[in-house]
Every structure is written in structure tokens, then in C-alpha cells.
Amino acid sequence: MLDKVKEQLDLADKIVAVKGEEVARKVLGTHILRDLVGNLRTFTSQRSRCSKCNWKPRRAPLKGVCVKCGGKLGPTVFKAGVEKYLQVAFDMVKRYNVGEYYRQRLDLIKVELDETFRPIEEDRTQTKLLVGDFA
């Protein structure tokens, strides 16, 4: 898909009758931005699956392992699959004058991706429970 988009934009640059900005705007609006948002939504609401028997529980078991075979549970959607079009979209926005809307929309998607995939800080542990009067 990425090669197809690059070739389509290169061809649009070579053809005089076609505006590269318009092609980039349409590809961003109809495919790439929708795909990025949809993949992020799918990632945040994904299910887990067993790596041995491919069982997909409705809710993840508290044990963290498959209740049928004892195999390891893993995600069904991965970070690389969510971010695969991000760099291409930034390149298109930088290369073509597609408008402020698409640039800002892409920036917002980037912020959402950064917040979703922020590394977990291991040293943040609660040391004591605060009990008392909070007046």
C-alpha cells in the first residue's frame, strides 16, 4: 500500500493535467487518516488471543493465561500495525500543500498515538495510603 501511494503521487507529479496536491488531499482524506484513526480505535478495544490454541476470550482471564490450554495470551493488534501509515502521511503533508486542516488533524493523531503508546513508568509506585481529614 505504501509503495502504491508513493507511485501514485509520483505519477500525479509527472502528469500536467493532474494536481499532486489534490491527489494527496484525496488520499489523505479518504484512506490514510481514516486508517490511522480506525487502527488506533481497534487497538484500544482489542481482544486477546492464545498463542497455542488461538482461543479469543471475551474478557481477559485474571490469571493472564489461556483457561483452555494454559498458553500465553497476546494482543490481536500491534503497535506497528497502528503506526504504519504515519510517516507516509507526514511526508505527504510536508511535500504537498494539502492545507492546514490535514496538518492539524495529523498532529492530533500523532498526539493520540504518543499518549496511547507512552512507556509505562516502573518507578511510580504508591508508597502509602493517605487516610485522614481532607477538609
Secondary structure, DSSP 8 states (H G I E B T S, - for coil): -HHHHHHHHHHHHH-TTS-HHHHHHHHIIIIIHHHHHHHHHHHHT--EEETTT----SS--TTSB-TTT--BEEESS-HHHHSTTHHHHHHHHHHS---HHHHHHHHHHHHHHHHHT----TT--------S---
